[in-house]
Amino acid sequence: MKSLIDEKELLTGLAASDKKAVETIYQENFNMVQALIINNNGSADDAKDIFQEAMVVLYEKVRSGSFELNCQIRTFVYSVSRRLWLKRLQQQNRYSDPGDSMESVVAVEEDLEAHEQRNAEFEMMEKAINNLGEPCKSLLEAYYLQKQNMQVIASRFGYTNADNAKNQKYKCLVRLKKIFFTHYKNGNSDRGH
């Protein structure tokens, strides 16, 4: 967790267009915004646009002199980016939810936390799959990512029949779960939870 003093210094730097402060805010927040946009029907280019707009909003706020940041910079950037992106999706008719007023106060802290939790879980799942070894890694990828049926997998991996392939898939899943939860426990304790 960054201290409030660090955050205030960054904002002061941003207001003065200090290159280092701008770069730091970019490095600490861009990946988060990119993941948000890509996970919600956007592209990497959309993410750059939205991040740029969010930075302009933040810059104008701190330049106004009356801006009091009462949350972390990352929460503010995430909140603004999320609102800008929802607005853009609505304009493109790619998102419509009459119950979601653009100005309604979203529980950004919880949303951000859930988003980061999901990302951490994806990363750990990826690590777990990479630690699985063969044939499990390829077998699970064939089934879940390439959507191949058990008959095809059986002949591809040299199993006598689809049932044998299914049994192997089950064993692989058990191993994957074990590896994932070992990572997950360690990962969580590393983050100080």
C-alpha positions as CSV (number, residue, x, y, z in Angstrom):
1,M,0.0,0.0,0.0
2,K,1.5,3.3,-1.0
3,S,1.5,6.0,1.7
4,L,-0.7,9.1,1.4
5,I,2.4,11.2,1.3
6,D,3.7,9.4,-1.7
7,E,0.4,9.8,-3.4
8,K,0.2,13.5,-2.6
9,E,3.7,13.9,-4.1
10,L,2.7,12.1,-7.2
11,L,-0.3,14.4,-7.6
12,T,1.8,17.5,-7.0
13,G,4.2,16.2,-9.6
14,L,1.3,15.5,-12.1
15,A,0.0,19.1,-11.6
16,A,3.4,20.4,-12.4
17,S,3.7,18.0,-15.5
18,D,6.6,16.3,-13.9
19,K,7.7,13.5,-16.3
20,K,8.7,11.2,-13.4
21,A,5.3,11.5,-11.7
22,V,3.4,11.0,-14.9
23,E,5.5,7.9,-15.7
24,T,5.0,6.5,-12.2
25,I,1.2,6.9,-12.4
26,Y,1.2,5.4,-15.8
27,Q,3.3,2.3,-14.8
28,E,1.3,1.7,-11.7
29,N,-2.1,1.9,-13.3
30,F,-2.1,1.2,-17.0
31,N,-2.1,-2.6,-16.7
32,M,-5.1,-2.5,-14.4
33,V,-7.1,-0.3,-16.8
34,Q,-6.0,-2.4,-19.8
35,A,-7.3,-5.6,-18.1
36,L,-10.6,-3.8,-17.2
37,I,-11.2,-2.7,-20.8
38,I,-10.1,-6.0,-22.5
39,N,-12.2,-8.0,-20.0
40,N,-15.2,-5.8,-21.0
41,N,-15.4,-6.0,-24.8
42,G,-12.5,-3.6,-25.5
43,S,-9.2,-3.7,-27.3
44,A,-5.7,-2.7,-26.3
45,D,-6.2,0.5,-28.4
46,D,-9.4,1.3,-26.5
47,A,-7.5,0.8,-23.3
48,K,-4.9,3.4,-24.3
49,D,-7.6,5.9,-25.2
50,I,-9.5,5.4,-22.0
51,F,-6.4,5.6,-19.8
52,Q,-5.4,8.8,-21.6
53,E,-8.8,10.3,-21.0
54,A,-8.7,9.2,-17.3
55,M,-5.2,10.8,-16.9
56,V,-6.6,14.0,-18.4
57,V,-9.5,14.0,-15.9
58,L,-7.0,13.4,-13.0
59,Y,-4.7,16.1,-14.4
60,E,-7.5,18.7,-14.7
61,K,-8.7,17.9,-11.2
62,V,-5.3,18.4,-9.6
63,R,-4.7,21.5,-11.6
64,S,-7.9,23.0,-10.4
65,G,-6.3,23.3,-6.9
66,S,-9.5,22.4,-5.1
67,F,-9.2,18.6,-5.6
68,E,-8.9,16.5,-2.4
69,L,-8.2,12.9,-3.2
70,N,-10.0,10.8,-0.6
71,C,-9.0,7.4,-2.1
72,Q,-5.9,5.9,-3.7
73,I,-4.9,7.2,-7.1
74,R,-5.5,3.7,-8.5
75,T,-9.1,3.7,-7.2
76,F,-9.8,7.0,-8.8
77,V,-8.2,6.1,-12.1
78,Y,-10.1,2.8,-12.1
79,S,-13.4,4.4,-11.3
80,V,-13.0,7.1,-14.0
81,S,-11.9,4.6,-16.6
82,R,-14.8,2.3,-15.8
83,R,-17.3,5.2,-16.1
84,L,-15.7,6.4,-19.4
85,W,-15.7,2.9,-20.8
86,L,-19.4,2.2,-19.9
87,K,-20.3,5.5,-21.5
88,R,-18.5,4.6,-24.7
89,L,-20.1,1.2,-24.8
90,Q,-23.5,2.8,-24.4
91,Q,-22.8,5.2,-27.2
92,Q,-21.8,2.3,-29.4
93,N,-25.0,0.4,-28.3
94,R,-22.8,-2.4,-27.0
95,Y,-24.0,-2.0,-23.5
96,S,-27.4,-1.2,-22.2
97,D,-28.6,-1.6,-18.7
98,P,-31.3,0.9,-17.8
99,G,-30.7,0.2,-14.1
100,D,-27.1,1.4,-14.3
101,S,-27.1,5.2,-14.2
102,M,-23.7,6.6,-15.3
103,E,-23.6,8.9,-12.4
104,S,-24.6,6.3,-9.8
105,V,-22.0,5.8,-7.2
106,V,-20.3,2.4,-7.9
107,A,-18.7,0.5,-5.1
108,V,-15.3,1.0,-6.8
109,E,-13.2,-0.3,-3.9
110,E,-15.0,-3.7,-4.0
111,D,-15.1,-3.7,-7.7
112,L,-11.4,-3.0,-8.0
113,E,-10.6,-5.6,-5.4
114,A,-12.7,-8.3,-7.1
115,H,-11.0,-7.4,-10.5
116,E,-7.5,-7.7,-9.0
117,Q,-8.5,-10.9,-7.3
118,R,-9.7,-12.4,-10.6
119,N,-6.5,-11.3,-12.3
120,A,-4.4,-12.9,-9.6
121,E,-6.4,-16.1,-9.9
122,F,-5.9,-16.2,-13.7
123,E,-2.2,-15.8,-13.2
124,M,-2.0,-18.5,-10.7
125,M,-4.1,-20.8,-12.8
126,E,-1.7,-20.2,-15.7
127,K,1.2,-21.0,-13.5
128,A,-0.5,-24.1,-12.2
129,I,-1.2,-25.3,-15.8
130,N,2.4,-24.7,-16.8
131,N,3.6,-26.7,-13.8
132,L,1.3,-29.6,-14.7
133,G,3.6,-31.3,-17.1
134,E,2.7,-33.5,-20.1
135,P,0.4,-35.1,-21.1
136,C,-1.9,-33.3,-18.7
137,K,-1.2,-29.7,-19.9
138,S,-1.9,-30.5,-23.6
139,L,-4.9,-32.8,-22.7
140,L,-6.6,-30.1,-20.6
141,E,-5.9,-27.4,-23.3
142,A,-7.3,-29.7,-26.0
143,Y,-10.5,-30.2,-24.0
144,Y,-11.1,-26.7,-22.5
145,L,-9.4,-24.4,-25.0
146,Q,-9.6,-26.2,-28.3
147,K,-13.0,-27.8,-27.3
148,Q,-12.1,-31.2,-28.7
149,N,-14.3,-34.1,-27.7
150,M,-13.1,-37.2,-25.8
151,Q,-13.0,-39.4,-28.9
152,V,-10.7,-37.0,-30.8
153,I,-8.5,-36.6,-27.6
154,A,-8.3,-40.4,-27.1
155,S,-6.9,-41.0,-30.6
156,R,-4.7,-37.9,-30.5
157,F,-3.1,-38.9,-27.1
158,G,-3.1,-42.7,-27.8
159,Y,-5.8,-43.8,-25.3
160,T,-7.7,-47.0,-26.0
161,N,-11.1,-45.2,-25.9
162,A,-12.9,-42.1,-24.8
163,D,-13.5,-43.4,-21.3
164,N,-9.8,-43.9,-20.7
165,A,-9.2,-40.4,-21.9
166,K,-12.0,-39.1,-19.6
167,N,-10.3,-40.9,-16.6
168,Q,-7.0,-39.3,-17.5
169,K,-8.6,-35.9,-17.8
170,Y,-10.1,-36.3,-14.3
171,K,-6.7,-37.3,-12.8
172,C,-5.2,-34.2,-14.5
173,L,-7.9,-32.0,-13.0
174,V,-7.2,-33.4,-9.5
175,R,-3.5,-32.6,-10.0
176,L,-4.2,-29.2,-11.3
177,K,-6.5,-28.4,-8.4
178,K,-3.8,-29.5,-6.0
179,I,-1.1,-27.3,-7.7
180,F,-3.5,-24.3,-8.0
181,F,-4.5,-24.3,-4.3
182,T,-0.8,-24.7,-3.2
183,H,0.0,-21.6,-5.3
184,Y,-3.1,-19.9,-4.2
185,K,-2.4,-20.3,-0.5
186,N,1.2,-19.2,-1.0
187,G,0.2,-16.4,-3.3
188,N,-2.3,-15.1,-0.7
189,S,0.1,-15.3,2.2
190,D,2.7,-13.4,0.1
191,R,0.1,-10.6,-0.3
192,G,-0.2,-10.4,3.4
193,H,-3.9,-11.6,3.7
